[in-house]
Amino acid sequence: MGVEEEYLLVDPVSRQLSPQADKVVAQAAGDLGDRVATEITRYQVEVPTDPHTCLTDLGNQLRATRNAVARAAARLGLRVISSGTPILGQLNPPPLSPGVRYAQSLAKFGALDHEQSVCACHIHVGVPDVATALQLSNHLRPWLPALLAMTANSPYWDGKDTGYAGWRTMTWGRWPVAGPPPYFESPTHFEDLLDRLVTSETLLDRGGLYWDIRPSHHVPTLEIRIADATPTVDDTLLLAGTVKGLAITAMAAIHNSQAAPCPQSEMLRAACWRAAPDGLSGKSINLDTGRLEPAAVHLGRLWNTALPAVATSDEQSLLHAAHMRLSSEGNGADRPRAAYRRRDSHTDVVDYLIETAAAVPDRHRPSEPGLDVPQ
């Protein structure tokens, strides 16, 4: 498994976005080499991990990575937050990073690129071939709503509460090839569809598939893209471990020639939409019955499927602890909203996200009279 994390840069005084990603990447490259990179806007920094089989090792690298990016930002007087959407200070259109592909995207898709200062956490699962990747995608796609409810971390947009736990999902849904992937009958089905999408100029290229699950076009993995950027390393590990358990369970089913569930595409999309506003605190759509049920019930089925497949007791203990925190404190939308309610302050939300993004507390943020940062 591997993880790609994306972060936003903010000014610690104004708490607004800062378009200095290129400078932060140059600073962080001393620790992270060419793993650290810019993204489509100059507000964003992206860092992938190495491939791992052990969640503990993955967690160690994630902590080192976050600390390296936080240190690099601090040297420039900036801070890092891990949030699916910006909280304060987004320009529209945002400043885009230089590059031919970004320029081509802007020329083709126009204002769709103006709302791409959003950040995700992508989980890559190693696969031997495209055929296996597509079978695994078929088995995992019914779990997309539960994964979204668990990881939603984007309630705010430009200084306003959107009413959604996961607003980033709504911004991605506007793209022509986004949302839950189709059920693929075969690699030929996938390749034919991809060829048609490229030929019809719906996509720039194979990298423009923005489905919530997709075979990677450049590494031998299946990429699960449904999750917002997660507030903490523990949140990322909970997501990665859950995907690991689901993938192990699915691979066993594939080995035993068990067909993947195939919910109606319209209902799967509806269930993902329902998970975006409700997160963990509302209702979920049961894809078997089409009826609403408490989101906690849906998440319980996810957990009961994923956890037994995780191999070691250490990993199970790690995931259990993270899951208990999720159950008691809520997801990445619930916790920033709790920070906001302390003083009805969006700056407190940013401060909370600064504190939780790095693996060590931020001790360098300028003090401010009366500022009470949630711990």
Summary of the structure (lengths in Angstrom):
residues: 375
radius of gyration: 19.7
end to end distance: 30.4
largest distance: 63.5
contacts: 1315
relative contact order: 0.15
helix: 50%
strand: 15%
